[in-house]
């Protein structure tokens, strides 16, 4: 086995900590909360872009992501309107959210990591952190967001209440791209974060972008209402589009939920693929391939043969409609011990931890390297984070590991102030892998989660007790080979 295979994991965790939750000081930002008068003034000057393109893809030529909220898989599957929509497409019955609550899932779906976010606070990712937008722009593939009740194009405020009832309406936490300064600091990019009404205009003008995100308001997405409301909204919106020749032409729609509602169970979410790119023979069928929100990025990369972000997009399974067209073999992922309910210790949870560098040497599922601009920005930091700084006194002491020629397994790790916790993480050079954690049912847990060019896993335990980086384990194994 080549050491470089294991070392190609995305460097999303730095160290394992064994302290209590009080030891962590989350990063905070100055919340943007403009007044009604300021919103009105800014709306008058807001620029809206309508950009379209026609770059042929392998499995589809247009993809739209539609987000619903906080519903357990079985409850969503039982809704009559969602069941009808499922009959028109493919149900992904092994599709997983990444974490709780909402915002980290949206954040990760365009950036390849949730950077240890464990709540819905106001955040801003630094300008040097890239998103799927940077990948699309390499081939001039048009993109946009349509956010219901966004007060004006490019609005960056924390929320915007219903102006009649003052109920929750638009919320920033459900708007993936506005969370990244690489988007918001670019006026042209900001002009593509639009109100939901602009979707109808772009549709009627046959000017829809090739990649778009739709977020309904807090009632229509089910967050502040019920699955019945969300299901009805979804069918009312999508059913006419399913007979619209322009919209359906070579289009893939991903209707998904950000997370489930019951935090004590596995965080699997009901997801449907719809659109003209779905063959009639597959309508009403199920696909049990393991997917998660990172698959949204990896599928786009594979479809248009794009480079990667060097994060969890690198190893995420690709929607089968794309995998079939690109000769990609998806991995079997063992979800026996997967939960995806809690975060790891990292940048947004602990303000003493540096931003994790992407793995600039990674190769994605379609065989491309990391975006050159990311490589140039992050190579030095990537090298620094691979250095001996990983093996300081603050790192967990790994007391044992084993290798079987294809798999590296950390047998145990001792945590510091909070006591010991056991963790296991596996990376396979051949294909499938899963991460799992275990600990005392009444005390601490450790989270083992990572991705490499040959494994993707998100088994998670308690955020406050730490996360054993797959990279760290791989690095130890590399050292053992040298020694």
C-alpha positions as CSV (number, residue, x, y, z in Angstrom):
1,X,0.0,0.0,0.0
2,X,1.3,3.4,-0.9
3,X,1.6,5.8,2.1
4,X,0.5,8.7,-0.2
5,X,-2.9,7.0,-0.5
6,X,-3.5,7.4,3.2
7,X,-2.0,10.8,3.4
8,X,-4.4,12.2,0.8
9,X,-7.1,12.7,3.5
10,X,-8.7,16.1,3.8
11,X,-7.2,17.8,6.8
12,X,-10.3,18.8,8.6
13,X,-9.3,18.0,12.1
14,X,-6.2,19.1,13.9
15,X,-6.0,17.4,17.2
16,X,-8.0,15.4,19.7
17,X,-8.8,17.2,22.9
18,X,-9.9,15.7,26.2
19,X,-11.3,18.7,27.9
20,X,-14.9,19.6,28.9
21,X,-17.1,21.8,26.8
22,X,-16.2,24.8,28.9
23,X,-12.7,24.6,27.4
24,X,-13.9,25.6,24.0
25,X,-14.6,29.2,22.9
26,X,-16.6,29.2,19.6
27,X,-15.6,31.7,17.0
28,X,-18.1,34.5,16.9
29,X,-18.8,37.3,14.3
30,X,-20.6,40.6,14.3
31,X,-24.1,39.8,13.2
32,X,-25.5,41.8,10.3
33,X,-29.0,43.0,11.3
34,X,-29.9,46.0,9.2
35,X,-33.0,48.0,10.0
36,X,-36.1,48.1,7.8
37,X,-35.1,51.5,6.5
38,X,-31.6,50.3,5.7
39,X,-33.0,47.3,3.9
40,X,-35.2,49.5,1.8
41,X,-32.3,51.7,0.9
42,X,-30.0,48.8,0.0
43,X,-32.7,47.1,-2.0
44,X,-33.0,50.2,-4.3
45,X,-29.3,49.8,-5.2
46,X,-29.1,46.0,-5.4
47,X,-28.0,44.5,-8.7
48,X,-29.4,41.2,-9.9
49,X,-27.7,39.1,-12.5
50,X,-29.3,36.7,-14.9
51,X,-26.6,34.4,-16.2
52,X,-27.2,31.3,-18.3
53,X,-24.9,28.9,-20.1
54,X,-25.0,25.6,-22.0
55,X,-22.1,23.4,-20.9
56,X,-22.9,19.8,-21.7
57,X,-22.6,17.4,-18.7
58,X,-22.2,13.6,-18.7
59,X,-25.3,12.8,-16.6
60,X,-27.2,16.1,-16.7
61,X,-26.8,19.6,-18.0
62,X,-28.7,21.4,-15.2
63,X,-28.9,20.6,-11.5
64,X,-31.1,22.1,-8.9
65,X,-30.9,21.5,-5.1
66,X,-34.2,22.1,-3.2
67,X,-33.9,22.1,0.6
68,X,-36.6,21.1,3.1
69,X,-36.2,21.0,6.9
70,X,-35.9,18.8,10.0
71,X,-37.9,15.7,9.2
72,X,-37.3,12.0,10.0
73,X,-36.9,9.8,7.0
74,X,-40.0,7.6,7.7
75,X,-42.2,10.6,8.3
76,X,-41.2,12.3,5.1
77,X,-41.6,9.0,3.1
78,X,-45.2,8.7,4.4
79,X,-46.3,12.1,3.2
80,X,-48.7,11.7,0.3
81,X,-47.3,14.5,-1.8
82,X,-43.7,13.5,-1.3
83,X,-44.7,9.9,-2.1
84,X,-46.2,11.1,-5.3
85,X,-43.0,13.0,-6.2
86,X,-41.0,9.8,-5.4
87,X,-43.1,8.0,-8.0
88,X,-41.8,10.4,-10.6
89,X,-38.2,9.9,-9.7
90,X,-35.7,7.9,-7.7
91,X,-35.8,7.7,-3.9
92,X,-32.3,7.8,-2.3
93,X,-33.0,5.6,0.7
94,X,-29.4,5.8,2.1
95,X,-28.8,9.5,1.9
96,X,-27.4,11.1,5.1
97,X,-27.2,14.5,6.6
98,X,-23.8,15.3,8.1
99,X,-24.5,16.8,11.6
100,X,-27.1,18.7,13.6
101,X,-28.5,21.4,13.5
102,X,-29.3,23.0,10.2
103,X,-26.6,25.5,9.3
104,X,-23.6,23.2,9.2
105,X,-25.3,21.0,6.7
106,X,-26.0,23.9,4.3
107,X,-22.4,25.2,4.9
108,X,-20.9,21.8,4.0
109,X,-23.0,21.2,0.9
110,X,-21.2,23.9,-1.0
111,X,-17.8,24.0,0.8
112,X,-17.0,20.4,1.5
113,X,-16.8,20.6,5.3
114,X,-18.8,22.1,8.1
115,X,-15.6,23.1,9.9
116,X,-16.9,21.9,13.3
117,X,-20.0,24.2,13.4
118,X,-22.5,22.9,15.9
119,X,-25.2,25.5,16.0
120,X,-27.0,28.1,13.8
121,X,-25.0,31.2,14.7
122,X,-23.9,34.0,12.4
123,X,-20.7,32.9,10.6
124,X,-18.5,34.0,7.8
125,X,-16.0,31.7,6.1
126,X,-12.7,33.5,5.2
127,X,-12.3,34.8,1.7
128,X,-9.6,32.2,0.9
129,X,-12.0,29.4,1.4
130,X,-13.4,28.2,-1.9
131,X,-16.8,26.7,-2.7
132,X,-18.5,24.8,-5.5
133,X,-18.9,28.2,-7.2
134,X,-15.1,28.4,-7.8
135,X,-15.3,25.0,-9.5
136,X,-18.2,25.9,-11.7
137,X,-16.5,29.1,-12.8
138,X,-13.6,27.2,-14.3
139,X,-15.9,26.2,-17.2
140,X,-18.2,29.2,-17.1
141,X,-21.1,27.0,-15.8
142,X,-23.8,29.4,-14.7
143,X,-25.2,29.3,-11.2
144,X,-27.5,31.1,-8.8
145,X,-29.5,30.8,-5.6
146,X,-33.2,31.4,-5.2
147,X,-34.1,32.2,-1.6
148,X,-37.8,32.6,-0.7
149,X,-38.5,36.1,0.8
150,X,-35.0,37.3,0.6
151,X,-35.6,41.0,0.8
152,X,-33.3,41.9,-2.1
153,X,-30.6,40.4,-4.2
154,X,-27.4,39.9,-2.2
155,X,-28.9,40.5,1.2
156,X,-26.5,39.3,3.9
157,X,-28.5,39.9,7.1
158,X,-29.2,37.3,9.7
159,X,-32.9,37.0,8.9
160,X,-35.8,38.8,7.4
161,X,-39.2,38.4,9.1
162,X,-42.6,38.3,7.5
163,X,-43.5,42.0,7.4
164,X,-47.1,41.3,8.2
165,X,-47.0,38.6,10.8
166,X,-43.3,39.1,11.9
167,X,-42.9,35.3,11.9
168,X,-39.7,33.7,10.8
169,X,-39.4,33.8,7.0
170,X,-36.0,34.1,5.3
171,X,-33.0,33.0,7.5
172,X,-29.3,33.3,6.6
173,X,-28.5,29.9,8.1
174,X,-30.4,28.2,5.2
175,X,-28.5,30.1,2.5
176,X,-25.3,28.1,1.8
177,X,-23.4,30.5,-0.4
178,X,-23.9,33.7,1.6
179,X,-21.9,32.0,4.4
180,X,-18.7,32.3,2.4
181,X,-16.8,35.6,1.9
182,X,-15.4,34.3,-1.4
183,X,-19.0,34.8,-2.6
184,X,-20.1,37.8,-0.7
185,X,-17.0,39.9,-1.2
186,X,-17.4,39.5,-5.0
187,X,-20.2,41.9,-6.2
188,X,-20.9,39.8,-9.4
189,X,-21.3,36.7,-7.4
190,X,-23.4,38.4,-4.8
191,X,-25.7,39.5,-7.6
192,X,-26.7,35.9,-8.2
193,X,-28.1,35.3,-4.7
194,X,-31.7,36.2,-5.6
195,X,-35.2,36.2,-4.3
196,X,-37.3,33.2,-5.1
197,X,-39.5,35.2,-7.5
198,X,-36.6,35.5,-9.8
199,X,-36.8,31.8,-10.5
200,X,-40.1,32.3,-12.3
201,X,-38.6,35.1,-14.4
202,X,-35.6,33.1,-15.3
203,X,-37.8,30.1,-16.1
204,X,-40.1,32.1,-18.3
205,X,-37.2,33.8,-20.1
206,X,-35.5,30.4,-20.5
207,X,-32.5,31.8,-18.7
208,X,-32.1,29.4,-15.8
209,X,-28.6,28.7,-14.6
210,X,-27.1,25.3,-14.9
211,X,-26.6,25.0,-11.1
212,X,-29.0,26.4,-8.6
213,X,-30.1,26.2,-5.0
214,X,-33.7,26.8,-3.9
215,X,-34.6,27.4,-0.2
216,X,-38.3,27.9,0.7
217,X,-39.2,30.1,3.6
218,X,-39.4,28.8,7.2
219,X,-43.0,27.8,6.7
220,X,-42.9,26.2,3.3
221,X,-39.7,24.2,4.1
222,X,-41.4,22.6,7.1
223,X,-39.2,24.1,9.7
224,X,-41.9,26.2,11.4
225,X,-44.8,24.1,10.1
226,X,-45.3,20.4,9.3
227,X,-44.2,17.8,6.8
228,X,-47.6,18.1,5.3
229,X,-47.0,21.8,4.5
230,X,-43.6,21.1,3.1
231,X,-44.8,18.2,1.0
232,X,-47.7,20.2,-0.4
233,X,-45.4,23.1,-1.2
234,X,-42.9,20.8,-2.9
235,X,-45.6,19.2,-5.1
236,X,-47.2,22.5,-5.9
237,X,-43.9,23.8,-7.1
238,X,-42.5,20.8,-8.9
239,X,-45.5,19.2,-10.5
240,X,-45.9,21.9,-13.2
241,X,-42.2,21.9,-13.8
242,X,-42.2,18.2,-14.5
243,X,-44.2,18.9,-17.6
244,X,-42.2,21.9,-18.7
245,X,-40.1,20.9,-21.7
246,X,-37.5,23.6,-21.2
247,X,-37.1,22.9,-17.5
248,X,-37.0,19.1,-17.8
249,X,-34.5,19.0,-20.7
250,X,-31.4,17.2,-19.3
251,X,-32.2,18.4,-15.7
252,X,-31.6,16.8,-12.4
253,X,-33.5,18.0,-9.3
254,X,-32.3,16.9,-5.8
255,X,-35.1,17.4,-3.3
256,X,-33.6,16.8,0.1
257,X,-33.8,17.6,3.8
258,X,-31.0,19.3,5.8
259,X,-31.3,16.9,8.7
260,X,-33.7,14.6,10.5
261,X,-35.8,15.7,13.5
262,X,-34.9,13.1,16.1
263,X,-31.4,13.6,17.3
264,X,-31.2,10.2,19.0
265,X,-31.4,8.2,15.8
266,X,-29.2,7.9,12.7
267,X,-29.3,11.1,10.7
268,X,-30.6,9.8,7.5
269,X,-32.8,12.0,5.4
270,X,-35.5,11.4,2.7
271,X,-34.1,12.5,-0.7
272,X,-35.6,12.3,-4.2
273,X,-34.0,12.7,-7.7
274,X,-36.3,14.1,-10.3
275,X,-36.1,15.6,-13.8
276,X,-35.5,14.8,-17.4
277,X,-32.2,13.2,-16.7
278,X,-34.0,10.3,-14.9
279,X,-34.9,7.5,-17.3
280,X,-38.6,6.5,-17.3
281,X,-37.5,2.9,-16.4
282,X,-36.1,4.2,-13.1
283,X,-39.0,6.3,-12.0
284,X,-40.6,5.0,-8.8
285,X,-37.5,3.1,-7.9
286,X,-35.1,3.2,-4.9
287,X,-31.3,3.7,-4.9
288,X,-29.6,2.3,-1.7
289,X,-26.1,3.7,-2.5
290,X,-24.6,5.6,0.4
291,X,-24.8,9.4,-0.3
292,X,-24.5,12.4,1.9
293,X,-24.6,16.2,1.4
294,X,-21.0,16.0,0.1
295,X,-22.4,14.0,-2.9
296,X,-24.0,17.2,-4.2
297,X,-20.5,18.5,-4.8
298,X,-18.8,15.3,-6.0
299,X,-21.7,14.7,-8.5
300,X,-21.2,18.1,-10.0
301,X,-17.5,17.6,-10.2
302,X,-17.9,14.3,-12.0
303,X,-20.7,15.5,-14.2
304,X,-18.6,18.3,-15.7
305,X,-15.2,16.8,-15.0
306,X,-14.2,19.6,-12.7
307,X,-11.3,19.7,-10.1
308,X,-12.1,19.4,-6.4
309,X,-12.0,21.5,-3.3
310,X,-9.7,19.1,-1.6
311,X,-12.1,18.5,1.2
312,X,-14.9,15.9,1.8
313,X,-16.0,16.3,-1.8
314,X,-13.0,14.3,-2.9
315,X,-14.3,10.9,-1.8
316,X,-18.1,11.4,-1.7
317,X,-20.1,9.0,-3.7
318,X,-21.5,10.3,-7.0
319,X,-25.2,10.1,-7.8
320,X,-25.6,6.9,-9.9
321,X,-27.0,8.7,-12.9
322,X,-23.6,10.5,-13.2
323,X,-21.6,7.4,-12.1
324,X,-23.1,5.4,-14.9
325,X,-22.2,8.0,-17.4
326,X,-18.7,8.5,-16.2
327,X,-17.7,4.9,-15.3
328,X,-17.3,5.8,-11.7
329,X,-17.7,2.9,-9.2
330,X,-19.3,4.1,-6.0
331,X,-18.1,2.7,-2.7
332,X,-20.0,0.5,-0.3
333,X,-20.0,2.3,3.1
334,X,-20.7,0.5,6.3
335,X,-23.1,2.6,8.2
336,X,-23.5,0.2,11.2
337,X,-22.0,2.6,13.6
338,X,-22.6,5.8,11.8
339,X,-24.8,8.4,13.5
340,X,-23.8,11.8,12.2
341,X,-25.3,13.6,15.1
342,X,-22.5,15.6,16.7
343,X,-19.5,17.7,15.5
344,X,-15.8,17.3,15.9
345,X,-13.4,19.8,17.6
346,X,-12.2,22.3,15.0
347,X,-12.1,25.8,13.7
348,X,-15.7,27.0,14.5
349,X,-16.0,25.2,17.8
350,X,-12.6,26.3,19.2
351,X,-11.2,29.8,18.4
352,X,-7.7,28.5,19.2
353,X,-7.7,26.1,16.3
354,X,-6.5,27.4,12.9
355,X,-8.6,27.0,9.8
356,X,-8.0,23.5,8.3
357,X,-6.2,23.5,5.0
358,X,-7.6,21.5,2.1
359,X,-5.6,18.5,1.0
360,X,-3.9,20.0,-2.1
361,X,-2.7,16.6,-3.3
362,X,-6.1,15.0,-3.4
363,X,-7.6,13.3,-6.5
364,X,-11.4,13.3,-6.7
365,X,-13.7,10.6,-8.0
366,X,-13.4,11.7,-11.6
367,X,-9.6,11.7,-11.4
368,X,-9.0,15.4,-11.2
369,X,-6.7,17.2,-8.8
370,X,-7.5,20.2,-6.6
371,X,-8.4,23.5,-8.2
372,X,-5.2,25.3,-9.0
373,X,-6.2,28.5,-7.3
374,X,-6.8,26.5,-4.1
375,X,-3.4,24.8,-4.4
376,X,-1.6,28.2,-4.8
377,X,-3.4,29.7,-1.8
378,X,-3.1,26.7,0.6
379,X,0.0,24.7,-0.3
380,X,2.2,26.3,2.4
381,X,-0.5,26.0,5.1
382,X,-1.2,22.5,4.0
383,X,2.4,21.5,4.4
384,X,2.6,23.3,7.8
385,X,-0.4,21.4,9.1
386,X,1.2,18.1,8.0
387,X,4.3,18.9,10.0
388,X,5.3,18.0,13.5
389,X,2.8,20.4,14.9
390,X,0.4,17.5,14.9
391,X,2.5,15.7,17.4
392,X,2.7,18.3,20.2
393,X,1.8,17.9,23.8
394,X,-1.8,18.8,23.1
395,X,-2.4,16.0,20.7
396,X,-3.9,12.7,21.8
397,X,-1.4,10.0,22.5
398,X,-2.2,7.1,20.3
399,X,-1.4,4.0,22.3
400,X,-1.6,1.5,19.5
401,X,-2.5,0.8,15.9
402,X,-2.6,-2.1,13.5
403,X,-2.4,-2.5,9.8
404,X,-3.5,-5.4,7.6
405,X,-1.9,-4.3,4.4
406,X,-5.0,-2.4,3.2
407,X,-6.6,-0.8,6.3
408,X,-5.1,1.3,9.0
409,X,-6.9,1.2,12.3
410,X,-6.2,3.2,15.4
411,X,-6.8,0.8,18.3
412,X,-7.1,3.4,21.1
413,X,-6.5,6.9,22.0
414,X,-6.1,8.4,25.5
415,X,-7.8,11.7,26.1
416,X,-6.5,14.2,28.7
417,X,-8.5,16.1,31.3
418,X,-11.8,14.4,30.7
419,X,-10.5,10.9,30.9
420,X,-10.1,8.2,28.3
421,X,-12.2,7.6,25.3
422,X,-11.9,4.9,22.6
423,X,-12.0,5.6,18.9
424,X,-11.6,3.8,15.7
425,X,-11.1,5.0,12.2
426,X,-10.5,3.0,9.1
427,X,-9.2,4.0,5.7
428,X,-9.2,1.6,2.8
429,X,-6.7,1.9,0.0
430,X,-8.9,-0.2,-2.2
431,X,-12.3,1.4,-1.9
432,X,-14.9,1.3,0.9
433,X,-14.4,2.5,4.4
434,X,-16.3,3.6,7.4
435,X,-15.5,5.6,10.5
436,X,-17.0,4.6,13.8
437,X,-16.6,5.6,17.4
438,X,-17.5,4.1,20.7
439,X,-17.2,5.0,24.3
440,X,-18.9,4.8,27.6
441,X,-22.7,5.1,27.3
442,X,-22.8,7.4,30.3
443,X,-19.6,9.4,29.8
444,X,-17.2,10.6,27.1
445,X,-17.0,9.6,23.5
446,X,-14.5,10.4,20.8
447,X,-15.3,11.2,17.3
448,X,-13.4,9.6,14.4
449,X,-14.1,11.0,11.0
450,X,-12.3,11.9,7.9
451,X,-11.9,11.3,4.2
452,X,-9.1,10.2,2.0
453,X,-8.8,9.5,-1.7
454,X,-10.0,6.0,-1.0
455,X,-12.4,6.4,2.0
456,X,-15.2,8.7,3.1
457,X,-16.6,8.3,6.6
458,X,-18.4,10.5,9.1
459,X,-18.9,8.4,12.2
460,X,-19.2,10.8,15.0
461,X,-19.3,11.0,18.8
462,X,-19.3,13.8,21.3
463,X,-18.1,17.2,20.2
464,X,-16.7,18.2,23.6
465,X,-14.4,15.1,23.9
466,X,-12.7,15.4,20.5
467,X,-12.1,13.9,17.1
468,X,-9.4,11.6,16.0
469,X,-8.2,12.8,12.6
470,X,-7.8,10.1,10.0
471,X,-4.9,12.2,8.7
472,X,-3.2,11.9,12.1
473,X,-3.6,8.2,12.1
474,X,-2.3,8.0,8.5
475,X,0.7,10.2,9.5
476,X,1.6,7.9,12.3
477,X,1.4,4.9,10.0
478,X,3.6,6.7,7.5
479,X,6.2,7.4,10.3
480,X,6.0,3.7,11.2
481,X,6.9,2.7,7.6
482,X,9.9,5.0,7.7
483,X,11.0,3.7,11.1
